[in-house]
Structure formats: C-alpha cells, structure tokens
Amino acid sequence: MSSIVLAITGASAQILAERSIDLLLRCNQKLDVIISKGAYEVWKSEMNVNIPAEGAKQATFWRNRLKNNQGEIICHKWNDNSATIASGSFRTKGMVIVPCSMGTIGRIASGSSINLIERCADVHLKEGRPLIISPRESPFNLIHLRNMTTLCEAGAKIIPCIPAWYSKPKDLEEVIDFMVVRLYDLFDLNMKDINRWKGN
C-alpha cells in the first residue's frame, strides 16, 4: 500500500499535525512522518510534549499518545536524505506539509532542499504527485505570496487551515477536525463526518 508522507515544520499549530496523524491512522492509512528540527521545539513550547527523534521510538510514542493501533506509521529523522521517501522511485499517494513554515515554503519554491522534508516536496513536484502545503502565517507579505504562487504554478495545492463558521462548531475540537478533514479531501478519504455545506 502506498503511503501518505506527512511533514511537520516548526510553525505554530502543531495540534493540526497531531490530529492528522490520528485520523489518518484511524482510516488505516500508511504514513511516513517527518518532523523538522524546529518543530520539536515548537511542540515542546505549544503542547509541553517531548517527541523522541529516533524513528522506532517516535512511532511507539504516537501509538501510545494517541491510543491508536490502526494503520501503519514510519517515522523519519528530518535530515535523513537516504530515506526511501527521498527517491522518486518510491511510490506514494502524495505529501502534506502541516503546519508549513514560510522558510520551508521559500526553500521548496527555490528548489533548495536542505532536509528530508524539502527533498520529499521536490520529489512530489517532479513526479507530478499531490503536494499539499498548509501555510501558517499572518499576514502574508509579498515574498510569501510570490513563493506560494511559484509552488501553485509548479503543481502544489496551497490549503491554509481556515475554519468554516457555517458548520456552527460547538468546541475547538470540532474546529480542528473540520480543518484537518478538509485538508485531506484531495485523497478522497472518509476520515470523519464533518458538518459540510449543504446549501440553504
């Protein structure tokens, strides 16, 4: 079974990445997860969580934290450019970067791959596979917008996680789930029922 590559960078909103892992595994998906060097620190700051860097320990960490034994998860170190997912010959369903920092967007847009996340993004663009980038910044400056335009022109989908108020969310969990499920609609996954727009 081909995997979905899930990359997590050092931008705010790590909860979106965690919920992505949980819901994708509950859909019995195979995941290849990459956490950037900076994301470990952001996770510690935002959620008071220390994530192990070593692959097998990290996979066990997610299983225990999420109480989820479904699907398949493989975790890669951020600088392991010899990983299977760094090669175009390794087939995947696509790649999602959430949350995605503007530094990561800039380096991908320029074709400069200094870590496994950026290399994998480059591979997905060159192979014509789905690449979904969920930027986390506000406001966008002109450089941000130009970099995202470059990526869009190269074939990436730019999908900021934006709540939909017509869904009348009752709590933060519903807001998070709506944004995460919409992020993966391109893969046609039945992740979780959400209150989608049904017209007037």
KOLKE-334528 format. One line per 5 residues: number of its first residue (from 1); their letters; for each residue x, y, z of N, C-alpha, C, CB. Coordinates in Angstrom, 3 decimals. Each point is the difference from the previous one (the first is absolute). Glycine has a CB too. Layout:
! KOLKE-334528
NUM = A = X Y Z X Y Z X Y Z X Y Z ~ ... .
//
This chain:
! KOLKE-334528
1 = MSSIV = 0.848 -1.192 0.000 -0.848 1.192 0.000 0.885 1.244 0.000 -1.845 -1.240 1.228 ~ 1.578 2.173 -2.135 0.759 1.251 -0.054 -0.326 0.855 1.215 0.023 -0.080 -2.519 ~ 0.943 0.857 2.949 -0.176 0.799 1.205 -0.331 1.451 -0.331 1.583 -1.516 1.188 ~ -2.052 2.206 -0.169 -0.089 1.458 -0.024 1.171 0.517 0.820 -2.558 0.005 -0.254 ~ 3.333 0.888 -0.339 1.106 0.623 0.732 -0.556 1.205 0.743 1.729 -0.786 -1.708 .
6 = LAITG = -1.562 0.798 3.007 -0.463 1.105 0.838 1.214 0.696 0.602 -2.181 -1.199 0.518 ~ 2.383 2.451 -0.906 1.132 0.775 0.500 -0.499 1.091 0.926 1.311 -0.485 -2.087 ~ -0.567 0.716 3.156 -0.396 0.947 1.042 1.169 0.949 0.233 -1.578 -1.687 1.098 ~ 1.374 2.977 -1.346 1.092 0.957 0.168 -0.197 0.829 1.261 0.302 0.088 -2.485 ~ 0.638 0.811 2.732 0.017 0.752 1.240 -0.875 1.236 0.017 2.244 -0.844 0.283 .
11 = ASAQI = -3.434 0.749 -0.865 -0.978 1.090 0.088 -0.974 -0.307 1.127 0.214 0.500 -2.479 ~ -0.981 0.501 2.872 -1.004 -0.221 1.037 -1.129 -0.860 -0.548 0.578 2.204 1.075 ~ -1.360 -2.796 -0.165 -1.159 -0.853 -0.323 0.390 -1.466 -0.134 -1.050 1.937 -1.161 ~ 1.891 -2.420 2.071 0.405 -1.402 -0.016 -1.175 -0.945 0.251 2.254 0.708 0.787 ~ -3.304 -0.216 -0.152 -1.177 -0.830 0.261 -0.598 -0.513 -1.304 -0.455 1.304 2.094 .
16 = LAERS = 0.581 -0.530 -3.177 -0.525 -0.441 -1.296 0.776 -1.203 -0.517 -0.718 2.347 -0.506 ~ 2.008 -2.369 0.751 0.829 -1.135 -0.409 -0.347 -1.236 0.824 1.846 1.575 -0.675 ~ -1.991 -1.390 1.965 -0.329 -1.137 0.868 -1.350 -0.607 -0.374 1.338 1.044 1.848 ~ -2.324 -0.184 -2.107 -1.326 -0.507 -0.375 0.054 -0.674 -1.372 -1.094 1.822 1.364 ~ 1.953 -1.323 -2.242 0.189 -0.641 -1.299 0.500 -1.431 0.164 0.481 2.237 -1.019 .
21 = IDLLL = 0.532 -2.414 1.844 0.547 -1.339 0.236 -1.089 -0.936 0.518 2.265 0.995 0.484 ~ -3.010 -0.526 0.506 -1.027 -0.828 0.626 -1.082 -0.412 -1.003 0.449 1.159 2.178 ~ -1.016 -0.190 -2.893 -1.100 -0.304 -0.911 0.453 -0.835 -1.201 -1.091 2.123 0.717 ~ 2.289 -1.861 -1.224 0.506 -0.788 -1.126 0.226 -1.458 0.402 1.080 2.065 -0.933 ~ -0.529 -2.274 2.114 0.189 -1.371 0.472 -1.339 -0.694 0.214 2.150 0.683 1.084 .
26 = RCNQK = -3.128 0.052 -0.579 -1.329 -0.594 0.225 -0.695 -0.334 -1.318 -0.185 1.290 2.140 ~ 0.667 -0.714 -3.239 -0.477 -0.375 -1.339 0.836 -1.138 -0.582 -0.798 2.354 -0.363 ~ 1.641 -2.948 1.207 0.875 -1.108 -0.420 0.940 0.393 -1.132 -1.779 -1.582 0.698 ~ 2.252 2.821 -0.646 0.977 0.463 -0.979 1.413 -0.369 0.455 -1.535 1.896 -0.667 ~ 2.424 -1.964 -0.311 1.420 -0.137 0.287 0.601 1.386 -0.023 0.110 -2.333 -0.997 .
31 = LDVII = 0.630 2.686 2.056 0.579 1.337 0.123 1.514 -0.061 0.074 -2.065 0.771 1.156 ~ 2.699 0.153 -1.877 1.419 0.290 0.191 0.068 1.400 0.583 0.758 -1.518 -1.937 ~ -0.308 1.633 3.173 -0.038 1.270 0.733 1.401 0.580 0.134 -2.032 -0.774 1.261 ~ 2.134 2.069 -1.545 1.266 0.732 0.184 -0.286 1.230 0.854 0.927 -0.820 -2.240 ~ -0.205 0.978 3.308 -0.118 1.194 0.850 1.293 0.793 -0.137 -1.571 -1.174 1.649 .
36 = SKGAY = 1.448 2.447 -1.997 1.199 0.816 -0.194 0.709 0.259 1.335 -1.074 1.077 -2.011 ~ 2.305 -0.668 1.910 0.792 0.288 1.202 -0.684 1.047 0.867 2.091 -0.571 -1.252 ~ -2.606 1.625 0.621 -0.659 1.062 0.758 -1.325 -0.409 0.599 1.117 1.588 -1.468 ~ -1.804 -2.539 0.840 -1.327 -0.397 0.478 0.061 -0.660 1.371 -0.713 -0.286 -2.366 ~ 1.809 -0.406 2.658 0.121 -0.625 1.328 -0.092 1.055 1.097 1.425 -1.831 -0.977 .
41 = EVWKS = -0.787 2.970 0.757 -0.015 1.073 0.996 -1.375 0.651 0.085 2.434 0.405 -0.420 ~ -3.076 -0.233 -0.723 -1.336 0.606 0.011 -0.981 -0.919 0.708 0.498 1.215 -2.145 ~ -0.377 -2.516 1.912 -0.884 -0.954 0.660 0.162 0.086 1.524 0.129 -1.522 -2.020 ~ 1.122 1.639 2.451 0.265 0.112 1.435 -0.601 1.282 0.560 2.112 -1.323 -0.284 ~ -2.000 2.420 -0.474 -0.507 1.294 0.457 -1.521 0.058 0.005 2.068 1.050 -0.878 .
46 = EMNVN = -2.697 -1.543 -0.198 -1.454 0.118 -0.138 -0.773 -1.037 0.800 0.393 0.924 -2.244 ~ 0.142 -2.157 2.302 -0.769 -1.092 0.567 0.690 -0.701 1.159 -0.994 -0.287 -2.217 ~ 2.165 0.810 2.598 0.766 -0.572 1.106 0.275 -1.486 -0.228 -1.021 1.685 1.550 ~ 1.399 -1.998 -2.788 0.233 -1.395 -0.397 1.419 -0.137 -0.543 -2.464 -0.326 -0.522 ~ 3.173 -0.680 1.016 1.327 -0.333 -0.518 -0.120 -1.219 -0.900 1.132 0.956 2.059 .
51 = IPAEG = -0.888 -0.757 -3.336 -0.126 -1.086 -0.973 1.370 -0.611 -0.255 -1.998 1.121 -1.072 ~ 2.134 -2.443 1.192 1.303 -0.612 -0.294 0.351 0.144 -1.478 -0.352 -1.631 1.877 ~ 1.624 1.823 -2.160 0.443 0.206 -1.376 0.243 -1.308 -0.737 1.015 2.136 0.721 ~ -0.658 -3.187 0.006 0.312 -1.282 -0.637 -1.286 -0.635 -0.518 2.007 -0.322 1.511 ~ -1.944 -0.193 -2.758 -1.196 -0.426 -0.719 -0.891 -0.992 0.713 1.287 0.415 -1.977 .
56 = AKQAT = -0.733 -1.543 2.420 -0.816 -1.038 0.638 -0.600 0.497 1.310 1.437 -1.755 -1.057 ~ -0.651 2.503 1.828 -0.514 0.544 1.260 -1.110 1.009 -0.256 2.241 -0.355 1.061 ~ -2.086 1.125 -2.114 -1.030 0.987 -0.308 -1.308 -0.670 -0.425 1.795 1.612 -0.675 ~ -1.699 -2.669 -0.126 -1.203 -0.726 -0.412 -0.731 -0.554 1.225 1.094 -0.592 -2.200 ~ -0.331 0.026 3.143 -0.596 -0.512 1.242 -0.612 1.129 0.810 1.663 -1.868 0.032 .
61 = FWRNR = -0.984 3.022 -0.002 -0.520 1.178 0.700 -1.380 0.382 -0.521 2.345 0.802 0.369 ~ -2.516 -0.758 -1.702 -1.288 0.382 -0.571 -1.073 -1.028 0.314 1.193 1.208 -1.820 ~ -0.840 -2.479 1.737 -0.971 -1.043 0.339 -0.515 0.181 1.424 1.144 -1.576 -1.587 ~ -0.231 1.818 2.510 -0.373 0.138 1.411 -0.756 1.295 0.260 1.997 -1.351 0.621 ~ -1.514 2.435 -1.190 -0.635 1.302 0.249 -1.417 0.052 -0.569 2.263 1.076 -0.037 .
66 = LKNNQ = -2.447 -1.632 -1.146 -1.297 0.069 -0.665 -0.909 -1.183 0.334 1.109 1.256 -1.824 ~ -0.537 -2.254 2.530 -0.749 -1.228 0.299 -0.618 -0.561 -1.288 -0.492 0.837 2.352 ~ 1.350 -1.004 -3.330 -0.438 -0.337 -1.355 0.931 -1.061 -0.577 -0.959 2.325 -0.333 ~ 0.427 -3.513 0.073 0.793 -1.087 -0.555 -0.371 -0.317 -1.449 0.208 -0.918 2.298 ~ -0.930 1.817 -2.933 -0.424 -0.238 -1.376 1.044 0.521 -0.987 -2.404 0.143 0.722 .
71 = GEIIC = 2.213 -0.486 -1.993 0.888 0.497 -1.044 1.446 -0.418 0.195 -1.526 1.906 -0.259 ~ 2.403 -1.186 -0.400 1.437 -0.279 0.076 0.738 1.332 0.033 -0.257 -2.214 -1.242 ~ 1.229 2.335 2.136 0.742 1.253 0.111 1.504 -0.276 0.016 -1.925 1.048 1.255 ~ 2.639 -0.321 -2.105 1.456 -0.042 -0.041 0.481 1.432 0.197 0.058 -2.052 -1.553 ~ 0.856 2.255 2.486 0.484 1.351 0.314 1.456 0.140 -0.450 -1.588 0.158 1.977 .
76 = HKWND = 1.870 0.970 -2.596 1.330 0.262 -0.557 0.618 1.216 0.671 -0.694 -1.004 -2.198 ~ 2.007 0.986 2.345 0.697 1.164 0.529 0.065 1.087 -1.061 1.352 -1.464 1.538 ~ -1.442 2.706 -1.109 -0.126 1.149 -0.899 1.144 0.128 -1.011 -1.224 1.128 1.822 ~ 2.411 -1.656 -1.485 1.147 0.157 -0.907 0.419 -1.306 -0.668 0.756 1.876 1.424 ~ -1.630 -2.885 -1.406 0.339 -1.300 -0.585 -0.348 -0.013 -1.491 -0.396 -1.133 2.230 .
81 = NSATI = 1.248 1.722 -3.037 -0.263 0.083 -1.437 0.249 -1.313 -0.729 0.602 2.389 0.119 ~ -0.244 -3.444 0.619 0.121 -1.328 -0.604 -1.267 -0.816 0.211 2.471 0.072 0.369 ~ -3.501 0.520 0.246 -1.253 -0.717 0.261 -0.677 -0.383 -1.322 -0.279 1.253 2.188 ~ -0.532 -2.282 -2.137 -0.709 -0.469 -1.203 -0.787 1.122 -0.668 -0.161 -2.271 1.025 ~ -0.496 3.100 -0.226 -0.883 1.045 -0.526 0.759 1.134 -0.678 -1.606 -0.572 1.792 .
86 = ASGSF = 2.940 0.560 -1.712 0.799 1.026 -0.672 0.195 -0.303 -1.474 1.154 0.440 2.148 ~ -1.600 -1.621 -2.595 0.194 -0.405 -1.388 -1.318 0.022 -0.766 1.942 -1.417 0.701 ~ -1.885 1.883 -1.925 -1.184 0.014 -0.843 -0.480 -1.389 -0.367 0.753 2.164 -0.875 ~ 0.111 -3.171 0.975 -0.397 -1.372 -0.333 -0.832 -0.640 1.108 2.066 -0.211 -1.379 ~ -2.085 0.846 2.561 -0.841 -0.480 1.101 -1.377 0.636 -0.157 2.008 -0.292 1.563 .
91 = RTKGM = -3.006 -0.522 -1.827 -1.322 0.527 -0.335 -0.784 0.376 1.259 -0.003 -1.402 -2.081 ~ -0.684 2.536 2.007 -0.846 0.461 1.091 -1.329 0.485 -0.571 2.028 0.642 1.382 ~ -3.012 -0.463 -0.495 -1.272 0.604 -0.412 0.131 1.510 -0.129 -1.243 -1.856 1.129 ~ 2.180 2.421 -0.403 0.189 1.442 0.008 0.644 0.435 1.301 -1.976 0.289 -1.506 ~ 2.120 1.010 1.654 0.677 0.576 1.165 -0.784 1.199 0.505 2.237 -0.788 -0.853 .
96 = VIVPC = -2.284 0.897 2.186 -0.635 1.141 0.652 1.002 0.610 0.975 -2.321 -1.032 -0.242 ~ 2.452 2.344 0.212 0.848 0.703 0.970 -0.907 0.875 0.848 2.026 -0.019 -1.559 ~ -2.177 -0.351 2.845 -0.885 0.734 0.898 0.539 -0.054 1.429 -1.972 -0.519 -1.489 ~ 2.139 1.653 2.152 -0.010 1.344 -0.582 1.291 0.224 -0.780 -1.460 0.859 1.884 ~ 1.403 0.052 -2.847 1.174 0.257 -0.839 0.517 1.410 0.240 -0.855 -1.609 -1.733 .
101 = SMGTI = 2.107 1.701 2.132 0.621 1.300 0.250 0.326 0.701 -1.317 0.951 -0.866 2.165 ~ -0.821 2.173 -2.117 0.340 0.763 -1.190 1.443 -0.263 -0.445 -1.650 1.752 0.704 ~ 2.524 -2.096 0.225 1.361 -0.370 -0.375 0.005 -1.255 -0.849 0.856 1.050 2.090 ~ -1.666 -2.044 -1.693 -0.110 -1.239 -0.773 -0.581 0.288 -1.376 -0.291 -1.322 2.120 ~ -0.761 2.129 -2.178 -0.617 0.362 -1.275 1.016 0.683 -0.913 -2.230 0.236 1.143 .
106 = GRIAS = 3.014 0.681 -0.587 0.990 0.720 -0.793 1.054 -0.924 -0.583 -0.390 1.983 1.423 ~ 0.862 -2.928 -0.622 1.044 -0.910 -0.487 -0.552 -0.972 -1.053 1.161 0.184 2.229 ~ -2.395 -0.673 -2.023 -0.591 -0.880 -1.013 -0.210 0.766 -1.301 -1.133 -1.357 1.801 ~ 0.645 2.586 -1.690 -0.271 0.817 -1.193 1.281 0.293 -0.784 -1.958 1.027 1.187 ~ 3.084 -0.935 -0.482 1.265 0.306 -0.675 0.723 -1.254 -0.485 0.184 2.033 1.416 .
111 = GSSIN = -0.737 -3.209 -1.086 0.648 -1.255 -0.385 1.182 -0.358 0.865 -0.740 0.430 -2.280 ~ 0.829 0.193 3.461 1.116 -0.244 0.911 -0.428 -0.985 1.079 0.926 2.308 -0.444 ~ -0.400 -3.521 0.391 -0.403 -1.050 0.946 1.115 -0.253 1.007 -1.471 -1.058 -1.757 ~ 1.295 1.551 2.973 1.043 -0.187 1.012 -0.386 -1.039 1.042 0.687 2.356 -0.357 ~ -1.911 -2.878 0.296 -0.387 -1.069 0.916 -0.965 -0.949 -0.700 0.324 1.528 1.985 .
116 = LIERC = -0.765 -2.561 -1.278 -0.834 -1.033 -0.607 -1.368 0.538 -0.405 1.199 -1.705 1.364 ~ -1.754 2.633 -0.596 -1.306 0.570 -0.348 0.075 0.693 -1.355 -0.548 0.305 2.444 ~ 1.541 0.533 -2.606 0.130 0.756 -1.255 0.342 -0.913 -1.177 0.734 1.997 1.319 ~ 0.077 -3.011 -1.071 0.323 -0.967 -1.057 -1.268 -0.751 -0.427 2.358 -0.252 0.913 ~ -3.155 -0.186 0.044 -1.233 -0.728 -0.326 -0.976 0.891 -0.763 0.311 -1.423 2.045 .
121 = ADVHL = -0.407 2.678 -1.652 -0.882 0.925 -0.719 0.469 0.152 -1.447 -0.507 1.231 2.152 ~ 1.805 -1.102 -2.343 0.568 0.111 -1.343 -0.309 -1.248 -0.824 1.828 1.472 0.899 ~ -1.722 -2.638 -0.262 -0.300 -1.266 -0.678 -1.465 -0.034 -0.442 1.773 -1.168 1.372 ~ -2.676 1.586 -0.495 -1.423 -0.043 -0.350 -0.325 0.957 -1.145 -0.531 -0.616 2.368 ~ 1.193 1.745 -2.399 -0.212 0.933 -1.118 0.534 -0.581 -1.300 0.142 1.935 1.587 .
126 = KEGRP = 1.053 -2.478 -1.552 0.603 -0.509 -1.241 -0.722 -1.240 -0.512 2.200 0.919 0.733 ~ -2.786 -1.707 0.173 -0.714 -1.207 -0.399 -1.474 0.282 -0.316 1.578 -1.332 1.413 ~ -2.021 2.560 -1.195 -1.385 0.351 -0.285 -0.995 -0.608 0.967 0.649 0.192 -2.345 ~ -0.204 -0.453 3.567 -0.888 -0.562 1.024 -0.596 1.125 0.843 1.361 -2.134 0.059 ~ -2.480 1.856 0.615 -0.599 1.043 0.841 0.971 0.503 1.073 -2.242 -1.034 -0.411 .
131 = LIISP = 2.365 2.352 0.487 0.746 0.657 1.074 -0.903 1.076 0.576 2.269 -0.468 -1.091 ~ -2.657 0.278 2.334 -0.891 0.944 0.679 0.803 0.740 1.055 -2.030 -1.469 -0.414 ~ 1.991 2.779 0.338 0.740 0.835 0.939 -0.986 0.856 0.776 2.029 0.030 -1.512 ~ -1.969 -0.140 2.836 -0.897 0.774 0.848 0.806 1.055 0.758 -1.573 -1.981 0.230 ~ 1.652 3.197 -0.792 0.850 1.038 0.605 -0.588 0.516 1.304 0.783 0.648 -2.278 .
136 = RESPF = 0.107 -0.266 3.171 -0.430 0.557 1.282 0.742 1.313 0.216 -0.478 -2.314 0.965 ~ -0.147 3.400 -1.412 0.580 1.338 0.167 -1.091 1.032 -0.222 2.284 -0.798 -0.763 ~ -2.167 1.925 1.400 -0.946 1.094 -0.228 0.590 1.289 0.564 -1.978 -1.598 0.089 ~ 1.938 2.666 -0.870 -0.434 0.077 -1.393 1.091 -0.525 -0.927 -1.459 1.971 0.554 ~ 1.067 -2.307 -1.790 0.972 -0.386 -1.016 0.648 1.262 -0.574 -1.322 -2.104 -0.553 .
141 = NLIHL = 2.653 2.073 0.417 0.633 1.108 -0.723 0.156 -0.386 -1.472 1.233 0.745 2.100 ~ -0.726 0.158 -2.899 0.067 -0.229 -1.444 0.907 -1.182 -0.339 -0.409 2.440 -0.373 ~ 1.486 -2.613 1.134 0.897 -1.133 -0.238 -0.735 -1.316 0.256 1.993 1.417 0.643 ~ -2.749 -1.476 0.465 -0.789 -1.206 0.293 -0.935 -0.314 -1.159 0.124 0.490 2.464 ~ -0.846 0.517 -2.916 -0.990 -0.199 -1.062 0.655 -0.445 -1.307 -1.447 1.733 1.078 .
146 = RNMTT = 2.599 -1.146 -1.385 0.693 -0.398 -1.235 0.515 -1.432 0.090 0.652 2.386 -0.381 ~ -0.133 -2.762 1.548 0.476 -1.376 0.174 -1.152 -0.998 -0.118 1.849 0.839 1.481 ~ -2.995 -0.507 -0.893 -1.151 -0.907 -0.091 -0.543 -0.056 -1.426 -0.567 0.498 2.395 ~ 0.618 0.622 -3.105 -0.408 -0.005 -1.408 0.918 -0.893 -0.824 -0.914 2.323 0.254 ~ 2.214 -2.241 -0.003 0.961 -0.859 -0.693 -0.316 -1.473 0.225 1.740 1.780 0.244 .
151 = LCEAG = -2.044 -2.126 1.005 -0.314 -1.398 0.314 -1.312 -0.437 -0.637 1.244 0.234 2.149 ~ -2.218 0.652 -2.156 -1.284 -0.305 -0.636 0.186 -0.224 -1.499 -1.200 1.362 1.748 ~ 1.998 -0.526 -2.364 0.274 -0.153 -1.435 0.758 -1.295 -0.294 0.044 2.495 -0.222 ~ 0.732 -2.955 1.207 0.764 -1.244 -0.166 -0.843 -1.235 0.269 2.048 1.235 0.653 ~ -3.283 -1.049 -0.160 -0.898 -1.135 0.200 -0.446 -0.253 1.419 1.086 -0.946 -1.911 .
156 = AKIIP = -0.561 1.696 2.866 -0.407 -0.191 1.394 -1.374 0.619 0.256 2.418 -0.006 0.697 ~ -3.114 -0.519 0.307 -1.241 0.593 0.481 0.315 0.751 1.290 -1.427 -1.841 -1.064 ~ 1.031 3.108 1.133 0.210 0.812 1.198 -1.321 0.035 0.764 1.819 1.423 -1.126 ~ -1.847 -2.043 2.301 -1.246 -0.111 0.761 0.238 0.455 1.440 -0.779 -1.914 -1.471 ~ 0.593 3.204 1.752 0.076 0.439 1.400 -1.135 -0.631 0.796 1.074 2.182 -0.694 .
161 = CIPAW = -0.817 -2.517 1.925 -1.050 -0.561 0.853 -0.865 1.141 0.527 1.476 -1.970 0.654 ~ -2.651 2.123 -1.259 -0.921 1.089 0.333 -1.323 -0.604 0.440 1.119 1.570 -1.653 ~ -1.618 -1.201 2.826 -1.276 -0.576 0.452 -1.173 0.482 -0.833 0.931 -0.143 2.293 ~ -1.998 -0.654 -2.296 -1.240 0.384 -0.686 -1.065 0.238 1.070 0.601 -1.349 -2.104 ~ -1.040 2.581 2.215 -0.933 0.326 1.080 -1.413 -0.456 -0.302 1.418 1.942 0.563 .
166 = YSKPK = -1.719 -2.236 -1.867 -1.331 -0.508 -0.319 -0.240 -1.376 0.625 0.055 1.303 -2.140 ~ 1.031 -1.993 2.515 -0.147 -1.318 0.626 -0.453 0.093 1.457 1.768 -0.852 -1.534 ~ -1.802 2.093 2.064 -0.440 0.249 1.378 0.715 -0.916 1.008 -2.233 0.721 -0.901 ~ 3.558 -0.631 0.940 0.753 -0.876 0.911 -0.346 0.264 1.458 1.845 -0.080 -1.668 ~ -1.932 -0.993 2.414 -0.357 0.100 1.424 1.220 0.187 0.887 -1.978 -1.429 -0.449 .
171 = DLEEV = 3.149 1.016 -0.045 1.214 0.116 0.809 1.218 0.013 -0.918 -1.119 -1.179 1.947 ~ 2.283 1.343 -1.341 1.245 0.075 -0.765 0.291 -1.305 -0.736 0.874 1.648 1.660 ~ -1.231 -2.765 -1.074 0.239 -1.292 -0.640 -0.729 -0.095 -1.345 0.282 -1.046 2.270 ~ -1.510 1.555 -2.331 -0.748 -0.021 -1.260 0.654 0.910 -1.042 -2.113 -0.480 1.277 ~ 2.638 1.614 -0.834 0.698 0.913 -0.909 1.237 -0.691 -0.568 -0.842 2.008 1.298 .
176 = IDFMV = 1.623 -2.647 -0.443 1.215 -0.686 -0.430 -0.331 -1.130 -0.966 1.097 0.584 2.177 ~ -2.096 -1.391 -1.833 -0.349 -1.137 -0.850 -0.483 0.454 -1.373 -0.589 -1.305 2.045 ~ -0.180 2.374 -2.099 -0.467 0.504 -1.287 1.190 0.383 -0.877 -2.127 0.827 1.074 ~ 3.066 -0.082 -0.516 1.151 0.453 -0.779 0.865 -1.165 -0.456 -0.028 2.139 1.271 ~ 0.246 -3.101 -0.394 0.856 -1.140 -0.339 -0.659 -0.874 -1.067 0.966 0.036 2.325 .
181 = VRLYD = -2.250 -0.342 -2.174 -0.683 -0.840 -0.992 0.002 0.674 -1.374 -1.452 -0.968 1.820 ~ 1.186 2.266 -1.861 0.003 0.723 -1.277 1.387 -0.013 -0.653 -1.850 1.462 0.865 ~ 2.871 -1.476 -0.037 1.372 -0.004 -0.505 0.297 -1.245 -0.830 0.686 1.339 1.986 ~ -1.335 -2.458 -1.630 0.283 -1.275 -0.666 -1.086 -0.416 -0.990 1.261 -0.667 2.023 ~ -2.185 1.569 -2.341 -1.066 -0.341 -0.949 0.545 -0.426 -1.361 -1.480 1.610 1.184 .
186 = LFDLN = 2.629 -1.074 -1.573 0.589 -0.348 -1.292 0.276 -1.500 -0.116 1.015 2.281 -0.096 ~ -0.810 -2.943 1.245 0.293 -1.432 0.004 -1.271 -0.847 0.049 2.163 0.502 1.132 ~ -3.318 0.145 -1.080 -1.290 -0.693 0.001 -0.091 -1.016 1.139 -0.133 0.314 -2.483 ~ 0.493 0.154 3.674 -0.033 -0.867 1.179 -1.252 0.280 0.826 2.519 -0.080 0.034 ~ -3.095 -0.954 0.504 -1.142 0.154 0.904 0.539 0.069 1.427 -1.569 -1.254 -1.591 .
191 = MKDIN = 2.217 2.372 1.902 0.702 0.110 1.282 -0.955 0.103 1.178 1.870 1.099 -1.191 ~ -2.855 -0.209 1.046 -0.941 0.238 1.095 -1.128 0.848 -0.545 1.821 -0.153 1.771 ~ -3.038 -0.075 -1.292 -1.120 0.839 -0.425 0.177 1.408 0.542 -1.522 -2.002 -0.070 ~ 1.396 2.975 -0.803 0.020 1.410 0.413 -1.233 0.680 -0.573 2.546 0.043 0.097 ~ -2.878 1.090 0.465 -1.197 0.730 -0.440 0.338 0.813 -1.249 -0.877 0.119 2.386 .
196 = RWKGN = 0.762 -0.760 -3.555 0.328 0.651 -1.257 -1.147 0.905 -0.454 1.464 -1.953 -0.623 ~ -1.152 2.875 -0.262 -1.005 0.915 -0.548 -1.019 -0.787 -0.820 1.688 1.887 -0.052 ~ -2.961 -1.687 0.331 -1.063 -0.734 -0.687 -0.955 0.948 -0.727 0.178 -1.808 1.725 ~ 0.179 3.065 -1.830 -0.894 0.977 -0.626 -0.948 0.592 1.019 0.158 -1.233 -2.156 ~ -1.031 2.112 1.680 -0.915 0.684 0.910 -1.077 -0.952 0.519 0.427 2.149 -1.220 .
//
